[in-house]
Amino acid sequence: MRSVDPAVLALAENPNTYTPLGEGDQRLERPRFVLWMGIGSDWNVAQRFRFDAAELDDVIAEVRDLVRRAGRSTCAWEIGSSARPDGLAELLLARGFAWDDPDPHQVGMLLDQEPPPGPAAVTVRPALDADDLRASEMIARSCFGEGEMDEQELAEMVRRYDPGRSRRYLAEIDGRPVGTASAAFTSHGVVLNAGSVLEAQRGRGAYRALVRARWDDAAAAGTPALITQAGAMSLPILKRLGFTEICRVEALIDRFGAPS
């Protein structure tokens, strides 16, 4: 794997540790780990692990205690290439953790050279209002197999939307939304998430256009670097667009139950 700026590598391995917080999100930084908790009860991620193997049971207990204090009962553990101790995933599996399906083995990737433009038939623009956010979320949920969004969820999404922190994009063909993606802006680069294109519209360049739009915004912000974690589906196209591997991330889930 190539050598990169340590700050960029940290973003690729531990994005929740370094990307801006949204309203209602929490980030608890400890010497041995960082715990991020979002507004959803299942949005809990521990990462950036730095401890000795002999401390593992104590760290598990500490993470569980913090999550339980928030009234929650599950937590994902995301283990980057720089995590300590070595072999942490196997140690956690031996203690009853499970792989965080459907895609627990991610590849941290970086693009720091201008990617190809999207085709002329595809236009990409930031989401601007409730209709745009609804269209974006419907595409993402369709592609990732999630349930439909109700009006209360939409209203909350609109209220919390801050395009200066985390921006949603829509890709359109003939004026119809066909793809969506998001980007979180940091001082060292832009972290890409949730790129998705409706199955019937794939192969027409929408994904490529979404990458290029986020590159253009990253360059305009003075941070021309795109960082993302790629699963099995997105890895081939990201490689074709010029992304290179800089780390690996393993994701496990700890289901420990509610407080007794």
C-alpha positions, 0 to 999 in steps of 0.5 A: 500500500502507498504511503500517505499523509497520516491525517488522510490515513486516519480519515480513511481508517476512522472517519467518525473520529474526524468528520464534523458532528451533526446536531445530536451526534456525540463523540467521546474520545478516550486514550484507548478508543473513540466512541461515536453515537448518532441520533439513531439508537443503532448508530454507535461506532467504536474505532481508533483503538490504541491499547494492549491485548491485556486491556481488551476486556476492560476496554470492552466493558468501558465501551459497553458502559458508555453505550448503555448509559445512552440507553443503547444495546449494540455497538459496531467496532471498526478496526483499521490497519493501524489499530492495536493490538494486532489481531483485534478482530480475532480476539473480539470474535473469540469473545462473542462479537460477530462480523457486521454484515453484509460487508464487514471487510472494507478497503480504505481508498484515496483519490488525490488526482483529478478523476474523469468527468461524468458524461454530458447526459448526467447532471449532478447537483447538491440537494437543496430542499425537502424534495431533493432530500426525499429523492436522495433518501429513496434512492439510497434506501432502494439500493441498500435494501432499507425500509421506506422513510416516513414523513417524520423522518423526512422532517427531521432530515430536513431540519438537520441538513447542513450542506457545509458539514455533510452534503448530499448530491443528486445525479439526474438523467433527463431531469429525473434523479437516478443516483445519490451520494454524500460527502463530509468536508474536513480540513484534510479531504472529503470523505465519501459515503453512500454512493448509489445508483438505481439498478435500472440506470446503472452503466450510464455514468451516474456513479462516475459523475457523482465522484467528479462532482465531489472532487470538484467541491473538494478542490474548490474547498482547497482540499483536493483529496477524496477518501472512502471505505469501499466494499465489494460492490464499489471497489471495482469502479473506484479502482477504475476511477483512480482510487488507490488502496491505503488501508483495510478496515474490519467491522464487527458488531457487539450485541450486549443487550439493554441495561438490567 
